[in-house]
Amino acid sequence: MFEVPIGVSARHIHLSPEHIEQLFGAGYELNVLKPLSQPGQYAAEETVAVHGPKGSFGKVRILGPARGATQLEISRTDAFALGIDAPVRLSGNIEGTPGIRIVGPQGEVTIEQGVIVAARHIHLHTSDAERMNIQDKQIVSVKTEGERGVIFSNVVCRVSDQFQLDMHIDTDEANAAGVKNGDKGIIMI
């Protein structure tokens, strides 16, 4: 039986260097608001607005550092509000996903693809994965306790020596299960 801390991931956006410049100006560098659970990752001070066919959200937090491709991660409820049919995908798997219009203080960008509902997943350091006998991309379940205890199935394990042990679920999942940041789950292999 292995315990994993749970992090609740609110809607956020990852921007490419090119899109950071288009939205904030030439040579712009994101400013760190606070570090996140994964080493080197951070919530930036900067936010943008996103506009879908049906609705929009202001103050969507940018997570840094810059990535190779711009990607908006939202919950299923957010997708309905925006009027977008965003598929459940692992971060980085944006091929064939819907796009969205992004507005920053110095400009706007319309991406043709990149909106996803992030698949629930666990980041494991290679030493954690070895100790738990878990392989990269392995599917597990995670059980939570408490008043609304649930079993999250189809949890994808992502293994790297750059990761710290942490499970990520979105706000819809956390609200339904009564889970908050820092709660623990039990990995069921």
KELUM-124025 format. One record per residue: residue in three letters; x, y, z of N, C-alpha, C in turn. Coordinates in steps of 0.2 Angstrom, whole numbers, padded with zeros to 4 digits, always signed. Layout:
ALAXYZXYZXYZ;...
END
This chain:
MET+0004-0006+0000+0000+0000+0000+0005+0006+0000;PHE+0003+0011-0005+0008+0017-0006+0003+0023-0006;GLU+0005+0028-0002+0002+0034-0001+0004+0039-0006;VAL+0000+0043-0009+0002+0049-0013-0002+0055-0011;PRO+0002+0061-0011-0001+0067-0010-0005+0069-0016;ILE-0011+0072-0015-0015+0074-0020-0015+0082-0021;GLY-0014+0084-0027-0014+0091-0029-0020+0093-0033;VAL-0024+0098-0032-0030+0100-0036-0028+0105-0041;SER-0029+0103-0047-0027+0108-0053-0032+0112-0055;ALA-0032+0118-0054-0037+0123-0056-0036+0125-0064;ARG-0040+0128-0067-0039+0129-0074-0033+0134-0075;HIS-0029+0132-0080-0023+0136-0081-0020+0135-0088;ILE-0015+0139-0090-0013+0139-0097-0005+0138-0097;HIS-0002+0135-0101+0005+0134-0103+0006+0138-0109;LEU+0010+0143-0110+0012+0146-0116+0018+0145-0119;SER+0019+0145-0125+0025+0145-0129+0028+0151-0128;PRO+0035+0152-0129+0039+0158-0129+0036+0163-0134;GLU+0034+0161-0140+0031+0165-0145+0025+0168-0143;HIS+0020+0164-0140+0014+0167-0138+0015+0171-0132;ILE+0020+0170-0127+0021+0175-0122+0023+0182-0125;GLU+0027+0182-0130+0029+0188-0133+0023+0192-0136;GLN+0019+0188-0140+0013+0191-0143+0008+0193-0138;LEU+0007+0190-0132+0002+0192-0127+0005+0198-0123;PHE+0012+0198-0121+0014+0202-0116+0020+0207-0119;GLY+0022+0206-0125+0027+0211-0128+0034+0207-0129;ALA+0037+0210-0134+0044+0207-0136+0049+0206-0130;GLY+0052+0201-0129+0057+0199-0124+0054+0198-0117;TYR+0047+0198-0117+0044+0197-0110+0046+0191-0106;GLU+0047+0191-0100+0049+0185-0096+0043+0185-0090;LEU+0041+0179-0089+0036+0178-0084+0039+0179-0077;ASN+0035+0181-0073+0037+0182-0066+0034+0177-0061;VAL+0038+0174-0057+0036+0169-0052+0032+0171-0047;LEU+0026+0169-0046+0021+0170-0041+0023+0166-0035;LYS+0023+0159-0037+0024+0154-0032+0026+0147-0035;PRO+0031+0144-0032+0033+0137-0035+0027+0132-0034;LEU+0027+0127-0039+0022+0122-0039+0025+0116-0036;SER+0021+0110-0035+0024+0104-0032+0029+0101-0036;GLN+0029+0102-0043+0035+0099-0047+0041+0103-0048;PRO+0047+0101-0047+0053+0105-0047+0053+0109-0053;GLY+0055+0115-0053+0056+0120-0058+0049+0123-0061;GLN+0043+0120-0059+0037+0123-0061+0035+0128-0057;TYR+0031+0133-0059+0028+0138-0055+0022+0141-0058;ALA+0018+0144-0053+0013+0149-0055+0016+0156-0057;ALA+0014+0158-0062+0017+0165-0064+0012+0170-0061;GLU+0015+0176-0060+0010+0182-0058+0005+0184-0064;GLU+0007+0183-0070+0003+0185-0075-0003+0180-0077;THR-0008+0183-0079-0014+0179-0081-0016+0182-0088;VAL-0021+0178-0091-0024+0180-0098-0031+0179-0097;ALA-0035+0181-0102-0042+0179-0103-0042+0174-0109;VAL-0047+0170-0108-0048+0165-0114-0055+0165-0116;HIS-0057+0165-0123-0063+0166-0125-0065+0160-0130;GLY-0070+0157-0128-0073+0151-0132-0079+0154-0136;PRO-0082+0149-0140-0088+0151-0144-0094+0153-0139;LYS-0095+0150-0133-0100+0152-0129-0099+0156-0123;GLY-0093+0156-0120-0091+0160-0114-0084+0161-0114;SER-0082+0165-0108-0075+0166-0107-0073+0166-0100;PHE-0067+0166-0099-0064+0166-0092-0058+0172-0092;GLY-0059+0176-0087-0053+0181-0086-0048+0178-0081;LYS-0043+0181-0080-0038+0179-0075-0036+0172-0075;VAL-0035+0169-0081-0032+0162-0081-0025+0162-0079;ARG-0023+0159-0074-0016+0159-0072-0011+0155-0077;ILE-0006+0158-0078-0001+0155-0083+0004+0151-0078;LEU+0006+0145-0080+0011+0141-0077+0017+0141-0081;GLY+0023+0142-0078+0029+0142-0081+0033+0136-0079;PRO+0039+0135-0082+0041+0140-0088+0038+0139-0094;ALA+0040+0142-0099+0037+0142-0106+0038+0135-0109;ARG+0033+0133-0113+0033+0126-0116+0033+0126-0123;GLY+0034+0121-0126+0035+0120-0133+0029+0122-0137;ALA+0023+0121-0134+0016+0122-0137+0012+0125-0132;THR+0008+0130-0134+0003+0133-0129-0003+0127-0128;GLN-0005+0127-0122-0010+0122-0120-0014+0125-0114;LEU-0021+0125-0115-0025+0127-0109-0028+0120-0106;GLU-0028+0120-0100-0030+0114-0096-0036+0117-0092;ILE-0042+0113-0093-0048+0115-0090-0052+0109-0087;SER-0057+0111-0083-0062+0105-0081-0067+0104-0086;ARG-0071+0099-0085-0077+0097-0090-0082+0103-0089;THR-0083+0105-0083-0087+0111-0082-0085+0117-0085;ASP-0079+0119-0085-0076+0124-0089-0077+0124-0096;ALA-0076+0118-0099-0077+0116-0106-0084+0118-0108;PHE-0089+0116-0104-0096+0117-0105-0097+0125-0106;ALA-0095+0128-0101-0095+0136-0100-0092+0139-0106;LEU-0087+0137-0109-0083+0140-0114-0087+0138-0121;GLY-0091+0132-0121-0094+0130-0127-0089+0126-0131;ILE-0084+0122-0128-0079+0118-0131-0080+0111-0129;ASP-0079+0106-0134-0079+0099-0132-0072+0097-0131;ALA-0069+0098-0125-0062+0097-0124-0061+0090-0122;PRO-0056+0086-0125-0056+0079-0123-0051+0078-0117;VAL-0052+0072-0114-0047+0071-0108-0041+0068-0111;ARG-0035+0071-0110-0029+0069-0113-0023+0071-0107;LEU-0018+0067-0108-0012+0069-0105-0009+0075-0107;SER-0006+0079-0103-0003+0085-0104+0002+0084-0110;GLY+0002+0089-0115+0006+0088-0121+0003+0085-0127;ASN-0002+0081-0126-0005+0077-0131-0011+0081-0134;ILE-0010+0086-0138-0015+0091-0140-0017+0090-0147;GLU-0014+0085-0151-0016+0084-0158-0023+0083-0158;GLY-0027+0087-0163-0034+0086-0164-0038+0089-0159;THR-0036+0093-0154-0040+0096-0149-0043+0102-0151;PRO-0048+0105-0148-0050+0112-0150-0045+0117-0148;GLY-0046+0123-0152-0043+0129-0150-0047+0134-0146;ILE-0044+0140-0145-0047+0145-0141-0043+0152-0143;ARG-0047+0157-0141-0044+0164-0142-0041+0166-0135;ILE-0035+0168-0135-0031+0170-0129-0030+0178-0129;VAL-0032+0181-0124-0030+0189-0124-0026+0191-0118;GLY-0021+0194-0120-0016+0197-0115-0016+0204-0115;PRO-0012+0208-0111-0012+0215-0111-0009+0218-0117;GLN-0005+0215-0121-0002+0218-0127-0004+0215-0133;GLY-0008+0210-0133-0011+0207-0139-0015+0201-0138;GLU-0017+0197-0143-0021+0191-0143-0018+0186-0148;VAL-0020+0180-0146-0018+0174-0150-0024+0169-0151;THR-0025+0167-0157-0030+0161-0157-0026+0155-0159;ILE-0026+0150-0155-0023+0144-0156-0028+0139-0159;GLU-0026+0135-0164-0030+0131-0168-0031+0124-0164;GLN-0027+0122-0159-0028+0116-0155-0024+0118-0149;GLY-0026+0114-0143-0022+0115-0137-0027+0115-0131;VAL-0033+0114-0132-0038+0114-0126-0039+0107-0124;ILE-0037+0105-0117-0039+0098-0115-0042+0099-0108;VAL-0045+0093-0106-0046+0091-0099-0041+0087-0097;ALA-0037+0089-0092-0031+0084-0091-0033+0078-0088;ALA-0030+0072-0090-0031+0066-0087-0028+0066-0080;ARG-0032+0062-0076-0029+0062-0069-0023+0058-0070;HIS-0018+0060-0066-0011+0057-0067-0007+0058-0060;ILE-0002+0053-0060+0003+0054-0054+0010+0055-0057;HIS+0013+0060-0054+0020+0061-0055+0024+0057-0050;LEU+0029+0052-0053+0033+0048-0049+0040+0049-0050;HIS+0044+0051-0045+0051+0051-0046+0053+0043-0048;THR+0059+0042-0052+0061+0036-0053+0062+0031-0047;SER+0064+0034-0042+0065+0030-0036+0058+0028-0033;ASP+0053+0032-0033+0047+0030-0031+0044+0025-0035;ALA+0045+0025-0041+0042+0020-0046+0045+0014-0045;GLU+0052+0014-0044+0055+0007-0043+0053+0004-0036;ARG+0052+0008-0031+0050+0006-0024+0043+0003-0025;MET+0038+0006-0029+0032+0004-0030+0031-0001-0035;ASN+0036-0003-0039+0036-0007-0045+0031-0005-0050;ILE+0031+0002-0052+0027+0005-0056+0031+0007-0062;GLN+0028+0006-0068+0031+0008-0075+0028+0015-0077;ASP+0032+0018-0081+0029+0024-0085+0023+0023-0089;LYS+0018+0027-0089+0012+0026-0092+0007+0020-0090;GLN+0009+0017-0084+0005+0012-0081-0001+0015-0078;ILE-0007+0011-0079-0013+0014-0076-0014+0011-0069;VAL-0016+0015-0065-0018+0012-0058-0024+0016-0056;SER-0026+0014-0050-0032+0017-0046-0029+0020-0040;VAL-0033+0025-0037-0031+0028-0031-0037+0029-0027;LYS-0037+0027-0021-0042+0027-0016-0041+0033-0011;THR-0047+0037-0010-0047+0042-0005-0051+0040+0001;GLU-0050+0042+0006-0054+0041+0012-0058+0047+0014;GLY-0062+0047+0019-0066+0053+0021-0074+0052+0020;GLU-0077+0057+0021-0084+0058+0020-0087+0056+0013;ARG-0083+0058+0008-0085+0056+0001-0079+0052-0002;GLY-0076+0047+0001-0071+0043-0001-0073+0040-0008;VAL-0068+0040-0012-0069+0037-0019-0063+0033-0021;ILE-0064+0030-0027-0058+0027-0030-0058+0030-0037;PHE-0052+0033-0038-0051+0036-0045-0048+0031-0049;SER-0051+0029-0055-0048+0024-0059-0045+0027-0065;ASN-0041+0023-0069-0038+0026-0075-0033+0032-0073;VAL-0029+0031-0068-0024+0036-0066-0018+0034-0070;VAL-0015+0039-0074-0009+0037-0078-0003+0039-0074;CYS+0002+0034-0073+0008+0036-0070+0013+0039-0075;ARG+0016+0044-0073+0021+0047-0077+0028+0047-0072;VAL+0033+0044-0075+0039+0043-0071+0045+0047-0074;SER+0049+0050-0070+0054+0054-0072+0059+0055-0066;ASP+0065+0056-0067+0070+0058-0062+0069+0065-0060;GLN+0065+0069-0064+0063+0076-0063+0057+0077-0059;PHE+0053+0072-0058+0047+0073-0054+0047+0071-0047;GLN+0042+0074-0043+0041+0073-0036+0035+0070-0035;LEU+0034+0065-0031+0028+0061-0030+0022+0066-0029;ASP+0017+0065-0033+0011+0070-0033+0006+0067-0038;MET+0000+0067-0035-0006+0065-0040-0010+0072-0042;HIS-0012+0073-0048-0015+0078-0050-0022+0077-0053;ILE-0027+0080-0050-0034+0079-0052-0037+0086-0053;ASP-0042+0087-0057-0045+0094-0058-0050+0096-0053;THR-0053+0102-0053-0057+0104-0048-0064+0101-0048;ASP-0066+0098-0054-0073+0095-0054-0072+0088-0050;GLU-0066+0085-0051-0065+0078-0048-0064+0079-0040;ALA-0060+0085-0039-0059+0086-0031-0066+0088-0028;ASN-0070+0092-0031-0076+0094-0028-0081+0088-0027;ALA-0081+0084-0032-0086+0078-0031-0083+0073-0026;ALA-0077+0073-0025-0074+0068-0020-0073+0071-0013;GLY-0074+0078-0013-0072+0081-0006-0065+0081-0005;VAL-0061+0082-0010-0053+0081-0009-0051+0088-0010;LYS-0046+0090-0006-0042+0097-0006-0035+0095-0007;ASN-0031+0101-0009-0024+0100-0009-0021+0098-0003;GLY-0016+0093-0004-0013+0090+0002-0016+0084+0005;ASP-0022+0082+0003-0025+0076+0005-0021+0070+0002;LYS-0022+0064+0005-0018+0058+0003-0023+0053+0000;GLY-0020+0050-0005-0023+0044-0008-0019+0038-0007;ILE-0022+0032-0008-0019+0026-0008-0018+0023-0015;ILE-0012+0022-0018-0011+0019-0024-0013+0012-0024;MET-0018+0010-0029-0020+0003-0029-0017+0000-0036;ILE-0013-0005-0035-0009-0007-0042-0013-0014-0044;
END
